[in-house]
Amino acid sequence: MRLRLSTLALATGLATAAMATPALARDAAPEAQAAPQLIVAISVDQFSSDLFAQYRQRFSKGFTRLLDGVVFPSGYQSHAATETCPGHSTLLTGVHPARTGIPANGWMDPALARADKEIYCVEDERDPRSSSDKPVVSPVHLKAPTLGDLMKKRDSRTINAAVSVKDRAAVMMSGHDTDAVYWFGEEGYTTFLDRKVSKNVAQYNAEIARKVAAGAPAMPVPGECTRLDRATPIGDFTIGTYKFPLKAGDYEAFSQSPRGDLATADMAVRLVDELGMGKDGVTDLLSVSFSSTDKVGHAFGTEGVEMCIQMNTLDAALGTLFDALDARGIDYEVVLSADHGGFDAPERQQLRGNPHAGRVDPSLRAAALEAEVTRRTGVSVPSGHLLYGAGESGSVWLAPGLKGESKQTVVASLLDVLRANPQIEAAFAHEEIMAEPMPEGAPQDWTDLQKVRASYVPGRSGEVQMLTRRGLVPGKAKPFKVASHGSPWDYDRRVPMLFWRAGIQGFEQPDPVETVDIAPTLAATVGLSAPEGTWDGRCLDIDASEADSCSS
C-alpha cells in the first residue's frame, strides 16, 4: 500500500496530462489505478476538537482505525457562521461559505412574496409548494461545485452518493450532479421530490418502521459513562441522566437519538451495495454525515451521560461501516471531519468553573433591537418589520423599503446599540465587511472581521453582523434544547480532520489546517486537476514518506 500511495505523484501526472479526454485516461494509463476505488467522506455534526480530545482514548471500534491514520486535531471551520449548512458546504467544495453561497442554515428575504420570509439553505423557494419548515429540497443555492460534481464532470461513470439524517448535510456534501441522496424524513429515508425512493431503501424504511412501532428500552450506559450519569438542574428540569428510551411510534425520537447514527451507517452500506460503488476502476464518492452528535448536543449539552452514550454509539456506527467495506474487498480512503463544534449547556458550565457562561439576553432579539432603534431614530415602516433576524442568527436584515438616509441612520443606530451591549464582542455593517479582503493565513489568528468575511454572502447575509462574547448560548433553555453553536469562538470553529487508507503510515500534525483543505487533498488522491483558484484551501501531504501526495 505504501508503494501505491508513493506512486500517486506519477499517477496524478498521467491523469493531469490526459484531462482533455478524461474518460479514456484511465484506460490508457493503468498507473492511475493507484487511486482508491471509493472515497468515503464522513462528517460528524457538532464534533468539536474538544469532544475528539475528550473521547479519543476511549474509542475501541471504528475510530481506532482512523487514529492509526493521519490525524490533524486542529482543523478549522474558519468562518464565523458555525452552523450545519455552511459548515457542510466547505467540506467537499474546498471553499469558504463566502464562495459556496451558504452563509447560514437559513436567511431572511424581507422582499420574498410569501408570509414566511425565511429561506432554508437547501430550499427551492421558487416552488410554490415550498416553505422554510417544509422545503422543496434542492442544491440550487450552492454556488460552488463539490468534489463529487468535479469527479462526475471528469468521468460520468463516477458514482456520487450521500446519506444523512439531515437533508442539508447530504445535499451540501454531494452537490448538484448526484446519483443518490437520502435523508431522514417524517417516517424513514426520503429523497428529492423528482426522484423515487429505491426498492432497497423502501425495504429498509419498512424495517425501521417495525423498530419504531415496537419501541425500545433506554440505551445501556457504557462503563466509562457511569461517572457522568448525574443530574444538572436547569430551571424546572434536569439534564445529565437521559438514556434515550424509544416510545412506540416515535420516529423523531428514533432519528434524533444515537439510533440515528446506526441507521445512517446501515443506509451507507446499502447504498454501496445498491449502486455497486467501488466495483470498477473509476473512483466513487460516498458522503456520510452522522447527525446524532448534534442532536444530542443541542438537547442535552456536550458533557453529560447522553453525549457519552452518543460517542460510544458513533464509534460503533463507524465500525459497522468500515467492517462492511472491508468484507466487500473495497479499496477505500476515508476522511472524517465536522461541520462545526459546540458548547455545553451554560448552566452546567457555571457549575464547572466557567462563571462567564450564560445565555444571550432578550435585548438582542430583533423585536427588542427594532424598538430601541425606532425610539432613537424615529424611523419605522408602515408594514412588516424594520429589522429581521438577530438573536441566534447573528445576522440582522433590514426592511426592503428602507433606502438612502433612513437606511444609513438605522444602520448607524443599530451598530451603536449593539456595540454598547455588554454581551456583544463585535458588530459590523455590510460596507465594512465587503471592504475586508478574503482572509488568508493560519485560521486561529484571524480577526473577528476576517471570520465574518469568510462566511459573508451579499444579498443573503444580513446587512449587519453581530458576534456575541465567548460562552454565551442563544435561546432560552427548555427540555430537549439547552445548548447550541454558531459563534466565532474556537469551541465552535475547531474540528478534527482524520485521513485513513489501508497501509497508510500514520502521523499526527498539530499545526492548524482548514476544512477547505479536504477537497484539494482528496482531488490529489484521485488524480483530479482543477484550474488555479478552484480551491480556497490547499492540498495536505498525507504521505509520511519523502514522496508528496500532492505532487502532480
Secondary structure, 3 states (H helix, E strand, C coil): CHHHHHCHHHHHHHHHHCCCCHHHHHHHCHHHHHCCCEEEEEEECCCCHHHHHHHCCCCCCHHHHHHCCEEEEEEECCCCCCCHHHHHHHHCCCCCHHHHCCCCCEEECCCCCCCCCEEECCECCCCCCCCCCCCCECCCCCCCCCHHHHHHHHCCCCCEEEEECCHHHHHHHHCCCCCEEEEEECCEEECCCCCCCCHHHHHHHHHHHHHHHHCECCCCCCHHHHHHCCCEEECCEEECCCCCCECCCCHHHHHCCCHHHHHHHHHHHHHHHHHCCCCCCCCEEEEEEECHHHHHHHHHCCCCHHHHHHHHHHHHHHHHHHHHHHHCCCCEEEEEECCCCCCCCHHHHHHCCCCCCEECCHHHEHHHHHHHHHHHHCCCCCCCCCEEEECCCCEEEECCCCCHHHHHHHHHHHHHHHHHCCCEEEEEEHHHHHHCCCCCCCHHHCCHHHHHHHCCCCCCCCCEEEEECCCEECCCCECCECCCCCCCCHHHHEEEEEEEECCCCCEECCCCEEHHHHHHHHHHHCCCCCCCCCCCCCCCCCCCCCCCCCCC
